Amino acid sequence: MSLGDHSTDVAIIGAGPAGLTAAYLLSKGGYKVSVIEKDDRYVGGISRTVEHEGFRFDIGGHRFFSKSKEVVDLWNEILPNDFIQRPRMSRIYYEGKFYSYPLRAFEALWNLGIFRSTLCMLSFAKAKAFPKKDVRSFQDWVVNQFGFRLFSIFFKTYTEKVWGMPCDEMSADWAAQRIKGLSLGAAVMDGLKRSLGLNKKPNDGMETKTLLETFRYPRLGPGMMWDAARDHVRAKGNHVLMSHALESLSQDGGNRWNVKARQADGSVITINAAHVISSVPMRELADRIDPKPQTIVEANKLNYRDFLTVALMIRSEDLFPDNWIYIHDSKVLVGRVQNFRSWSPEMVPDPNIACVGLEYFCFEGDSLWASSDADLVERAKKEMAILGLCKPEDVIGGAVVRQEKAYPVYDDGYADNVAAMRAELETKYPTLHLVGRNGMHRYNNQDHAMMTAMLTVRNIEAGSRVYDTWQVNEDAEYHESGDEGEVSNSALTPGERAALASVRDVPGRINEAVTS
């Protein structure tokens, strides 16, 4: 569908969670909205659900949980009757055995066996007796806490698969935030006491730390949420234009925006708008603004981590009960394996077929990304066999889904580059709003991306930047911080306070951590 050239109140670039949240709320408020999306079929971005021969794949895994009441209320409003409650279960897989996630130290030592556990304990004792004093890297910090052997088994391989950089180049600050409350010494002492009947409390060396035991999930996957949001926008007389990629962005003489979008057939339409909301990668946006921003050099230094999912349909009962398992094994490249039926039984149409998704973290254009779908399916079958999870002959089908720019990379200088571009764009263009994970180059969860859009809509309604959306960061859990007076001219609701001024656990390189 294409409208041709037209005018609107707000043009939105990208139909992911942030873009569609903004479109939904603006449509509800009576604004005219046009959303452009380069995908020809799916909305939702990384939160879309891909369908293949009746099987549905969640790209990355999306538990629907938020401490922000505003976000939860919006989920319920958009999709009131299609949430199901699902059990939460994730484990680590290493050399044919499963380990609890988060890691339970005593269980880990037990599973590793007496000989290897003894070596791990000796390595742990050495680290405690002779700790490295100049702790700069992720590797330094973890080795000091657990010893080199446990670091090598449970931390090094998976971390390097995900982020594509060596552990000895990652900041120690990230490890200190990420690995909270786990004490190997406490776990071992607890194990000894329990073996003697002196302690029957379920203590595994973790300080008080609770994780969700269940979570809500759309019965047909997260894309169901964003399909519904798209339909609501259209029902209000507004537009979500598929197969429309951003071509260029410029202002006319009256400071309105001309958004040019290229369609699949090569033709270009122009959308004239008072405001633009962009969720496209900052690097891509900078390249398409006319005139080019002075910070184009900084924008071009921003990098992204990509990944792909290889879905396998296997003639078998479910291979494991987890939502996903983390693969801490260097013999294979796969980093995580999802079990789609554990997310929702309705995502797998045949009760006699198991459907799993092998996730490979890579960079767009590298040898893995460039492999053919057939080669990737064969690799996935072989790696499942190496892991002992299934026999290749039981695989009856496969599909590949590539996700570019899944994770913004926090490398040397990224923060300065983002800050420079943000400062220039906000000064020059007060009616250009950046939202979402890639739009702000921030490792956002889905609900945080939504909150950036929700606050942006309130800024548009107010006619000024009342809310600093850049304070909505990306923590695995929300932290309330700051005073209500931090944001001028408006009292914050508890849900807004919960979304502001939080910091997510993401790795930075050592140089960045030292200079920041």
C-alpha positions, 0 to 999 in steps of 0.5 A, spaced: 500 500 500 502 506 498 499 513 498 503 517 494 505 524 496 501 527 502 501 531 509 501 529 516 502 531 523 507 526 525 511 521 520 514 515 524 520 512 521 520 504 523 514 500 525 518 496 531 515 497 539 517 504 539 515 507 533 508 503 533 507 505 541 508 512 538 503 511 532 498 508 537 498 513 542 498 519 537 492 516 533 488 515 540 490 523 541 487 525 534 493 526 530 494 524 523 500 519 523 504 516 517 509 510 519 514 507 514 517 500 515 522 497 510 520 490 511 515 488 506 511 483 511 512 484 518 512 489 523 515 489 530 522 490 529 526 485 533 520 483 537 516 481 531 514 473 530 516 470 523 511 465 521 514 459 516 509 453 514 505 454 520 511 454 525 512 461 529 519 464 531 520 469 536 526 473 534 530 473 541 525 471 546 521 476 549 518 476 556 512 481 557 514 484 564 515 491 566 515 494 573 512 500 569 504 500 570 504 505 564 507 500 559 503 494 562 496 498 562 498 499 554 500 492 553 493 490 556 489 495 552 492 493 545 492 486 546 486 485 552 484 478 551 490 474 548 496 473 553 497 467 557 501 465 563 508 461 562 513 458 566 520 461 566 525 457 566 532 458 563 539 454 564 546 453 562 548 447 558 555 445 558 558 438 556 552 434 556 549 437 563 544 443 565 546 448 570 541 453 573 541 460 571 543 464 575 549 459 576 548 455 583 555 454 585 555 448 589 550 445 584 555 447 578 561 444 582 557 437 583 555 437 576 563 438 574 565 432 578 570 431 583 576 431 579 574 438 575 571 441 582 577 440 585 581 443 580 576 449 580 577 450 588 584 450 587 584 455 582 579 459 586 583 458 592 589 461 588 585 467 586 583 469 593 590 468 596 593 472 590 588 476 587 590 481 581 590 488 584 590 492 577 583 489 576 581 492 569 577 487 565 571 483 565 576 477 565 580 480 571 574 481 575 571 474 574 577 470 575 578 474 582 572 472 584 571 465 582 578 463 579 580 462 572 577 455 571 570 457 573 571 463 569 573 459 563 567 454 563 561 459 565 563 466 563 568 466 557 565 462 552 558 465 552 560 472 553 565 472 547 560 469 543 554 474 544 559 481 544 564 479 539 570 481 543 575 478 548 573 478 555 580 481 557 578 487 553 571 488 556 570 493 562 570 490 569 565 495 571 560 490 567 562 484 571 561 487 577 554 489 575 552 483 572 554 478 576 551 480 583 550 476 589 554 469 587 559 467 593 562 461 591 565 460 598 558 461 601 555 456 596 561 451 598 560 452 606 552 451 605 553 445 601 558 442 606 553 444 612 547 441 608 551 434 607 552 434 615 544 435 616 546 442 619 543 447 614 536 445 610 535 452 608 535 452 600 541 457 600 546 456 594 550 462 595 546 467 592 544 473 596 536 474 596 535 475 589 528 473 586 527 472 578 520 471 575 517 464 576 512 466 570 511 471 565 505 473 560 506 472 553 502 473 547 499 466 545 502 467 538 508 470 540 510 478 541 509 480 533 501 479 535 502 485 540 505 489 534 500 487 529 494 489 533 498 496 534 498 496 527 491 495 526 489 500 531 493 505 528 489 504 521 483 503 524 483 510 526 484 512 519 492 513 519 497 509 515 503 504 516 506 503 510 510 497 508 516 496 504 517 503 504 525 505 506 527 511 508 531 515 503 532 522 505 530 527 511 530 534 510 526 541 512 522 545 508 522 553 508 517 553 514 521 548 518 516 542 516 519 535 514 520 532 508 521 525 509 522 521 502 521 513 502 523 509 497 518 503 495 520 496 493 518 498 486 524 504 486 519 509 486 519 515 492 514 518 495 514 524 500 511 525 506 510 532 509 510 532 517 510 537 522 514 532 527 518 526 525 520 520 530 525 516 528 527 509 531 532 507 525 539 506 527 543 513 528 548 511 523 543 510 518 539 517 520 545 521 520 547 518 513 540 520 510 539 527 513 540 533 508 544 537 509 549 531 513 550 533 520 557 535 522 557 529 527 556 524 521 564 522 522 562 520 529 555 517 527 559 512 522 563 510 528 557 507 531 557 499 530 552 494 531 552 486 533 547 482 529 545 475 529 541 470 526 536 464 528 536 457 525 529 454 526 529 447 526 523 442 526 524 436 529 520 429 529 521 428 537 517 430 543 520 437 546 527 436 547 528 440 554 522 444 558 526 451 558 524 457 554 531 457 552 538 454 554 545 458 554 550 454 550 557 455 554 561 450 549 566 452 545 565 446 540 559 450 537 558 457 535 551 457 537 550 461 543 543 460 545 537 455 543 530 457 544 524 452 545 518 455 542 513 451 545 515 453 551 514 460 550 507 458 547 504 451 545 500 455 539 507 457 536 508 449 534 502 447 530 504 439 531 504 436 538 509 431 535 514 436 532 519 440 537 521 446 534 527 450 536 531 456 534 539 456 534 541 463 535 548 465 532 551 472 534 555 475 528 556 481 524 553 483 518 557 481 512 561 476 516 562 469 514 556 466 518 552 472 516 553 470 509 552 463 509 546 460 505 540 458 508 541 451 507 548 451 509 546 454 516 541 449 517 546 444 516 550 447 521 545 447 526 543 440 525 550 438 526 551 442 532 545 440 535 548 433 534 555 435 537 551 437 543 547 431 544 540 434 543 538 431 537 539 426 531 540 430 524 536 425 521 530 427 526 530 434 523 524 434 518 525 442 516 529 448 517 528 456 516 533 462 517 531 469 520 537 474 520 536 480 524 541 486 523 543 491 528 540 487 534 545 490 539 548 497 539 555 495 540 558 499 546 565 500 544 571 505 545 568 512 544 561 510 543 558 514 548 562 520 546 559 519 539 552 518 541 552 525 545 555 529 540 550 527 535 544 528 540 547 535 541 547 537 534 540 534 532 536 536 538 539 543 537 538 544 530 531 540 530 527 540 536 521 537 532 526 531 530 525 525 536 529 519 537 526 513 540 528 506 541 534 501 541 537 503 535 534 510 534 538 512 541 543 507 540 542 504 547 541 496 549 533 497 551 529 492 553 522 492 549 518 496 555 524 501 555 523 502 548 516 503 549 517 508 554 521 513 550 516 513 545 510 514 550 514 520 553 516 523 546 508 523 545 507 527 551 513 532 549 509 533 542 503 534 545 506 539 550 510 542 544 516 542 548 521 537 550 518 536 557 521 529 558 528 527 557 527 521 554 535 519 554 534 518 561 530 512 560 535 507 560 536 499 559 536 495 566 534 488 566 530 491 572 528 498 573 531 502 579 527 508 581 531 514 582 532 522 582 527 527 584 520 529 581 523 536 580 528 533 575 523 534 569 520 541 569 513 543 568 510 536 570 509 531 576 512 524 574 508 518 575 511 512 579 511 508 572 515 514 569 520 515 575 521 507 574 523 508 567 528 514 568 535 514 570 537 507 570 543 503 567 543 497 564 548 491 564 552 492 558 559 491 557 564 497 555 571 496 552 577 497 558 579 504 555 572 507 555 571 505 562 578 508 564 576 514 560 569 515 562 
